[in-house]
Amino acid sequence: MIKKFRPATPFLTPFLVSSCKNFTDVQLYSQIYPLWTYSYLVALIPIFFLTDILRYKPIVVLEAMSYCASHAIILWGNKVWQMQLMEIIFGLSTASDIAYVSYMYAVVDQKHFKRITSFVRAAALFGKFLAYGSGQLLISTRLVSYLQLHEAIDPGLKTYLQNAWRHLMVFKSKRAVFKWCIWWSLASCGTFQVQNYVQNLWALLQQNDEAYNGITECTATLIGAIVCFFVQYLKIDWVKCGELILWINSMISAILLIIMSQTTSAFIAYILYIVFATIYQLLMTAASTNIATELTAATYGLVFGSSTFVALFLQTILTLIVVDKHGLALDIRTQFFIYGCYFGAVSAIFIFMLIQKIIGKIFVTEFTPADQCPEKDTLT
């Protein structure tokens, strides 16, 4: 909860475009913000291997140090290259978060996975709730300015890599892990992109310099925390209904983003973002639990890390094409329309998986050989 207490986060864009820093919107989303995606992607490759090799704790320390460094640069940096360096370091800290998630499952008995996932995700979101709420309160009451708000035994490497390759075969042998990791990667890609650039959309819609970014993020995280906490009590057969739930929620996310891209009301954009973020937090909690229950302690960092790596790889491609100045560099409304279409494509993947699953069951039922069916009593 304390780790997520960062009141300045919802106001990063207003702070950077204010008279304190004087960066332009174009500099932010074309030259500065994309660096986080690229850094996250590159840093994640060594991180998800080193997480299991070093047994989590050194990576957790690295995460804390990187966070401190990135926030120091935000406070004292005034040039584009300095902000780019900040995004690179912040990408390293974000990548290191995988160690915290993996360590959680490594020290807890498997029968408690559902409960601990709900507790930990709820605590993290509640920390964000307190941070965003206090940040909004301080800004709205003019008490502070944007500037003031910012003030084990290890296996050999060869053996580990051989084991890592064997562990990755879990995607092939266990359909449930593959399904949830696919959703993790695809949904995280789209959600990271939305979270990175939603402040630019809000800035376009806000009037009279009234920014309610803090209260929006505060509400989204509070609702997300509550939802994550109660996931442990849901009596849902995720094996049976997983594809259906993922399809429906991906389609809802697509619709929300497309509406956000077209609305002229900041209030509507805020509400839609809250719903979008809540859906993601709910399903990420379910995904973490369902994946972890199928794994051994030695594979948590590798599987979670590889899923996040795929998400970042896809996000890098999306950023290069849609946002980066070397790509299309589309306006913010068009960007969000494309993100909506992206989630529509994600929903299409899961409706295909659902149809395939249904057809497979029908095929098995209809074409099971007679000698495999229970014998019936016959009259003689």
N, C-alpha and C positions, 0 to 999 in steps of 0.2 A: 504494500500500500504506500509506504514512504517513497519507494523508488519511482512511483508514478506521479508523485506530487510535484508537478511542474506547472505552476499557474500561468506562466508566460506563453505556453504552447499555442493556445487558440488565437493569440494576438501577434504571432510571429510576422505575418504578412503586414498588418498595420504598422508594426514597429519598424520593419525594414523599409517601408515606403514613406515613413514619417520624416520630419525634418531632422531627426536624430541620425538617420542613415542615408536618406535620399536616394535609395535604389528605385528603379522603375519597375512596373509590372512585367515588362518584357524581359528585363534582366533577371527577374526572379524566376519566372517559369520557363525561360529558354536557356539561361546560362547557369543559374545557381541551383534551383531545386532538382533538376534532372541528375545532378552529381550524386545525390543520396541514393538513387536507384542503382547507378553504376557501381558505387562504392559498396553498397549492401550486397550486390551480386558477387563481386570479386572477393570480398572479405568472407562471405559465407562458405566458400570452397574450403579454405583451411580450417575454418571454425568448426564445421560439423565433423571433421576428422579429429581435430585436437580436443574437442569436447570429451569424447570417450577415452582418448589416450591419456589426457591430463586429469581425468576424473572431475570435470565440471568446475571446481572452485577457482582455479586460476583464470578461467574464462569469465567467471562472474566478476572477479576483481577487475579484469580488463574492461568489462562493460562499464563499471562504475567510473574508472579513470577516464574512459573515452567520453562519457557523458559530461564530466567536469570540464574537460578540455574543450568540447564543442560549445558549451554554454559560455565559457570564458571568451572564446572567439566572437560569439554573437555580441557580447557586451562591449568588447574593445575593438573589434574589427570594423573597418570602414571602406574597404576596397572589395571589388568583385572577387578577386583571387582569394581573399581572406574568407569570404563567405563560402566560396567553393571548397576551401580547405575544411571549413566547419562542417559542410555537408558530407565530405569524405570521412571525417572522424565520426560523425554521427551515424553514418552507414556502418562503420565498424562496431559501434556500440549496439546498434540495432541487431546486427548479425550475432553478436555475443549473447543476446537474450535467449538464444536456443539452449544454452547451457543451463540456464535457470529452469526452463521448462523440463528438460531432460532429467536434471537432478531431482526434481520433485517426484518423478515416477520411479527413480532408482532407489529412493530411501523409504518408499511407502509400499505396504503390502498390496497386492493386486486387487484384493477384495474391497479396498478403500479408494480405488481409482476414481470412481464416479463422484464420490463425496469430495475428495481432495481437489479434483478438477474444478468443481463448482465453487469451492471455497477460495481457491487461489485466484481464479479468474474474477470472481466477485470482489475479492480484496483489491486486486489491481485496478478494476474499474471504479471501485469506491474511492481509491486514492486519486484517480483522475477526476472523479466527481468533486472531491474536496478542492483539488487544485483549480479546476476550471471555474467552480463556483466562487472561490475566493478571488480569482483573477478578475472575473466579471464584476464582482462587488467593488473591488478596488478601482477598477477603471470607470465604472458607472458613477461612483460617488466622487470621482476626481481626487481620490486620496493619494494616488500615485500616477506617474506617467508610464508610458510604454517602456522607457529606459529603466525606471526604478523597478518595474515589475520583473525585469530580466536579471536586476542585480542577483596415493594408492600404489599397488604394484602394476606397472604398465607392461603390456606385451611388446615384443619387438615390433618395429614398424612393418616389416615384411609379413609377420604373422597377423598383425592387425589388419593390413590391407586385404589379405586373403580372407580373413573372417568377415571383413566389411562387404566384400563381394558376395560371399555366401549369405550374409544377412539381407542384402538387397534383393535376393531371390524371393523374399517374403511378398514382394509385389506380384510375383507370378503365382505363388502357391496359395495365397490367401486373397480371395476376391474382396472381402470386406475391407482389408487394408488398402488394396488398390483403389477401390471406389472412393473411400474417404480421403485418401491422399490426392486423388485427382481433383476432388472438390476443393480440398485445402489449397492446392496450388493455383487452380483457376480463380477461385473466389478471392484469395489473398492478393493475387495480381491485380484484379479489378478494384478491390477495396483499398489497397495501398495507393493506387493511382487517384482514386476519388479523394482520399484523405489528404494527399499531397497538394491537390489543386482546388479543393472545395472553397478555401478562403478566397481564391481569386474570383470564383463565381459569386460568392457572397459580396465581395467588394464591388462587383458590377451592379448588384441589385440594391445595395444599401444606399439610403438617402440621409442627408444632413449629418453625415459622419457618425451616425448612430450604429455602432458595431455591437451585435449581441452574440458574437462568436463564442464567448465564454459560457454564457448561459445555455447555448445550444449544445456545446460539447459536454457541459456539466449534466444537462438533462439526459443526453444520449448515454453517457457513461453510467449514470445512476440507474436508468432503466436497464441498461445492459448488465450491471452488477446484480440487480434483483433477478433478472431472467436467468443469468448464469447460476445464481445460488439455487434457484428452484428447479433447474434442469435435473438435478439428482433425484427429484421426486417424481419425474415424469415416467409414466408406465407405457413406454413406447417400444415396440419391437423394431429396433433400428435395422436389424438384418432383413426383416420382411418389408418394411416401409421406407427404408433409406432412400432409394432412388426416387420414389414418389415425392417425399418431403423435399429433397434437394432440387428436383425439377420445379415444384411449385414455388419455392422460395427464391430460386434463381430467376424465374419469370417475374415474380413480384419486384425483385431488385431491378430488373431491366426496365420495368414500367416506371418505377420511382425515379430512376436516373433520367429517363427520356422526358418525363414531366419536369424535372428540375432544369433540364437544358432549355426548356421553352418558357418557363414561368417568368413573370416580371415582378413577382412579389418575393421579397427576402423572407418574409414570414413563412410562406409556403415552402420555400427552399429549405429553411431551417427544419420544419416539421418532417419533410420527406427525408432529409438526411438522418434525423433521429430514428425514423423507422428503418431505414437502410442499415444503419450501424447496429441496431438492435438485432436484426435478422442475422447479421454476420456474427455477432458475439454469441448468439444462441447456438448457431450451427458449429462454430469453432469449438465451443465447449463439448458438444456432442461428438465432433470429429476427434478431438484429443482423447476423449474417453474410449471411443470405439477403436481407435488405432492402438492405444496403449495396452488395452486388454489382450491384443493379439500378438504382442511383442515380448521379447525377453529384455532383461535389464541392460544387456550389452548393446542393444540396437536402438534405444530411444533417440539418442543424439543424432545417429546416422539417418534414421527414417524421417524424423521431424526436420532435420537439417536439409535433407535432399528434397523434401516436399517444398520447403521454403525456398530452396535454391531454384527449383523449377518456376516457382511463382515470380522470383526476381528476374530470372532469365526472360520470362514472358513479358514482365513489366518493362524490362530494358528495351525489348523490341517495340512495345507499345509506345514508350516514351520517345524513342528515336523517330518513329514514324509520325506520331501525332503532335508531340510537344516540342521536341528539340528544334533549334534553329537550322540544323542541317537536314531536317526532315520537312514535314508539311507546315509546322509551326501554326497550327490551326487556332482560331479564336476559342475562348473558353466555353462558349455555348456549344459549338460544334464538337469540342472535345467531350463534353458530357453526353452529348447525343451518341457519340461513338462508344462511350463506356456503357451506355444503356444497351446498345446493339451487341456489345461484347457479352454482357450477362444474358442477353437473349440467346446467343450462341451456346453459352454454358448450359442454359436450360434445355436446349436442343440435344446436347450430349446426353443429359440424364434421362430425357424422355426416350431417347434411342436405347439406353441401357435398360430402362424399365420395360420397353417393348420386347427387347431381346430376352430379358428374364422371364417374361410371361410366355413368350413363344417357346422358350426352352422347357418350361414346366409342362406346357401342353404337349410338346413333343415327347417328353419322357413318359407322360401319362398315357398317351395314345399309342406309342410304339414300343412299349416295354414288351419284350418277348414273352410268349405264353408260359415258357418253362421257368420264368422268373416270378410268375404270379403265384399266389397261394393256391394249392390244389383244393378243388371243391369235392365234397363227398358225392359219390355216385351210387345209384341204386343198382343192385345186381339181382 
